[in-house]
Amino acid sequence: MANMNFCAVSLVSQGIARLITGLAWAITGAQARWLGCDPARTQRIYIANHSSHMDFVLLWASLPPGLRRHTRPVAAADYWGRSALRRYLIHRVFRGVLVDRSGEHEHGDPLAPILAALDAGDSLIMFPEGTRNMGETPLQPFRSGIYRLVLARPNVEVVPVWIRNLNRVMPRGRLIPLPLLCTLSFGEPLSLVPGEEKDAFLGRAREAVLYLGAS
């Protein structure tokens, strides 16, 4: 009986995932542009600009189903833990990896759950700015977490992504989306150069994302 209940919950979650994917495409008319790489099963960390709570949903939805099943968004525990619905979506539907961004970290290394997901063979979606960019600067400075991950797991590809127009489709405070086309541009994978220091890598990764935004 327990196994039957688990299967039923899993099927419901899969159905919700397909529904959300379909809605994301219908609302945004999103187009995925694989400019620097192909959509391959290679283990990756997709790093993108961040201006909307829908960013990871659209990026996740833009992946082929075979990749989507093995790709998990890294998300803020304080936002996704606020209600039962959000907790259900992030855990059951998106299989998100929740991180504590409070800065307190009483429970150890905040990157530990991310490293565990990588060690399990999953790919990840991350936003190195750390929070949504609500200002005029196209891309905020990247935080050090992505460098620490690449340093710890150098065989994982880092793929820059630029999400265009989503902040205009669903601006802050708006309940009804605007009919604008979104594009997601996937760039050439990055890897850590031997001896490369944190600031150099973060700057190079940020420039790779900005380049896609200008292309």
C-alpha positions in Angstrom: 0.0 0.0 0.0 2.8 2.4 0.9 4.5 1.7 -2.5 1.2 2.4 -4.3 0.7 5.7 -2.5 4.3 6.7 -3.3 3.8 5.9 -7.0 0.5 7.9 -7.0 2.3 10.9 -5.5 5.1 10.5 -8.0 2.6 10.4 -11.0 0.8 13.5 -9.7 4.1 15.3 -9.3 5.1 14.3 -12.9 1.8 15.6 -14.2 2.2 18.9 -12.4 5.7 19.2 -13.8 4.4 18.7 -17.4 1.6 21.2 -16.7 4.1 23.8 -15.5 6.4 23.2 -18.4 3.6 23.6 -20.9 2.4 26.8 -19.2 5.9 28.2 -19.1 6.3 27.7 -22.9 2.7 29.0 -23.6 3.2 32.2 -21.6 6.6 33.1 -22.8 6.9 31.5 -26.2 10.4 30.7 -25.1 13.1 29.6 -27.5 16.2 27.8 -26.4 19.3 28.7 -28.4 22.2 26.3 -27.9 25.0 28.5 -29.2 28.1 27.1 -27.5 27.1 23.5 -26.7 24.5 20.9 -27.4 21.8 19.7 -24.9 23.9 16.6 -23.8 23.6 14.4 -20.8 27.0 15.7 -19.6 26.9 16.7 -15.9 26.7 20.5 -15.8 26.0 23.5 -13.7 23.9 26.0 -15.6 24.6 29.6 -14.4 22.2 32.3 -15.5 21.2 35.9 -14.9 18.4 36.3 -12.3 15.6 38.8 -12.4 12.4 36.8 -11.7 11.2 34.0 -9.5 10.3 32.2 -12.8 13.9 32.1 -14.0 14.7 28.6 -12.9 11.3 27.3 -14.0 11.8 28.6 -17.5 15.4 27.3 -17.7 14.4 23.9 -16.4 11.4 23.8 -18.8 13.7 24.7 -21.7 15.8 21.5 -21.3 14.8 18.3 -23.2 12.9 15.9 -21.0 15.8 13.5 -20.7 18.0 16.3 -19.2 15.2 17.8 -17.1 14.9 14.6 -15.1 18.5 14.9 -14.0 18.7 18.6 -13.5 17.8 20.3 -10.2 17.5 24.0 -9.4 19.4 25.4 -6.5 16.9 27.6 -4.6 16.6 29.7 -1.5 15.2 27.9 1.5 13.7 31.0 3.0 11.5 31.7 -0.1 10.5 28.2 -1.0 9.8 27.2 2.6 7.1 29.8 3.3 4.1 27.7 2.4 3.0 24.1 2.0 2.4 24.7 -1.7 5.9 26.1 -2.3 7.5 23.3 -0.3 5.6 20.7 -2.4 6.6 22.3 -5.7 10.3 22.6 -4.8 10.7 19.2 -3.3 8.3 17.0 -5.2 8.0 18.7 -8.6 11.4 20.4 -9.2 13.5 18.3 -6.8 15.2 21.5 -5.8 18.3 21.8 -3.7 17.6 24.3 -0.9 20.3 26.5 0.5 20.4 28.7 3.5 21.2 32.3 2.5 20.8 33.8 6.0 24.5 33.8 6.6 24.2 32.0 9.9 24.9 28.4 8.7 24.5 26.7 12.1 24.2 23.4 10.3 27.6 23.3 8.6 28.7 24.1 5.1 25.9 25.7 3.0 27.3 24.1 -0.1 27.1 20.6 1.3 23.6 19.8 -0.2 24.8 21.1 -3.5 27.9 19.0 -3.5 25.8 16.0 -2.5 23.5 16.6 -5.5 26.6 16.7 -7.8 28.0 13.6 -6.2 24.6 11.8 -7.0 25.2 12.6 -10.7 22.7 15.4 -11.0 23.2 18.6 -13.0 22.2 21.9 -11.4 20.7 25.3 -12.2 22.3 28.2 -10.3 22.1 32.0 -10.1 25.6 33.2 -9.1 24.3 36.7 -8.4 22.7 35.2 -5.3 19.5 37.2 -5.4 17.2 38.7 -8.0 18.7 41.7 -9.9 16.2 44.5 -9.5 18.6 47.3 -10.5 19.8 48.9 -13.7 23.1 46.9 -13.9 22.6 44.0 -16.3 24.4 41.5 -14.1 25.5 41.8 -10.5 28.9 40.5 -9.3 29.0 36.8 -8.9 29.3 35.3 -5.4 32.1 32.9 -4.5 29.9 29.7 -4.2 30.2 28.7 -7.9 34.0 29.0 -7.7 34.1 26.8 -4.6 31.9 24.2 -6.4 34.1 24.1 -9.5 37.2 23.9 -7.3 35.7 20.9 -5.4 34.3 19.2 -8.5 36.5 20.3 -11.5 35.0 17.7 -13.9 31.6 19.3 -13.9 31.0 21.7 -16.8 29.8 25.2 -16.1 27.4 26.4 -18.9 26.6 30.1 -19.0 23.0 31.0 -19.8 21.3 34.3 -20.6 17.5 34.6 -20.0 16.1 37.4 -22.1 12.8 39.3 -21.4 11.4 37.2 -18.6 11.6 40.2 -16.2 9.4 42.1 -18.7 6.9 39.2 -19.2 6.3 39.0 -15.4 7.5 42.2 -13.7 7.5 42.4 -10.0 4.0 42.8 -8.6 2.2 41.8 -11.8 -0.3 38.9 -11.7 -1.0 38.7 -15.4 2.0 38.1 -17.8 2.7 40.3 -20.8 2.9 38.6 -24.2 6.6 39.0 -25.0 8.9 36.4 -26.5 11.7 35.0 -24.2 14.9 33.4 -25.3 17.4 31.4 -23.4 20.9 31.4 -24.9 23.3 28.6 -23.8 27.0 29.3 -24.2 30.3 27.4 -24.4 31.1 25.4 -21.2 33.6 26.8 -18.8 36.1 25.0 -16.7 38.6 26.1 -14.1 42.1 27.0 -15.6 44.9 25.4 -13.5 46.0 27.9 -10.9 43.1 30.3 -11.7 42.1 32.4 -8.6 38.6 33.0 -7.4 38.2 36.6 -8.7 39.6 35.7 -12.1 37.2 32.8 -12.5 34.2 34.7 -11.3 35.0 37.6 -13.6 35.4 35.2 -16.6 32.1 33.4 -15.8 30.3 36.7 -15.4 31.6 38.0 -18.8 30.5 34.7 -20.4 26.9 35.3 -19.3 27.0 39.0 -20.3 28.4 38.0 -23.7 25.3 35.9 -24.3 23.1 38.8 -23.2 24.7 41.0 -25.9 24.5 38.4 -28.7 
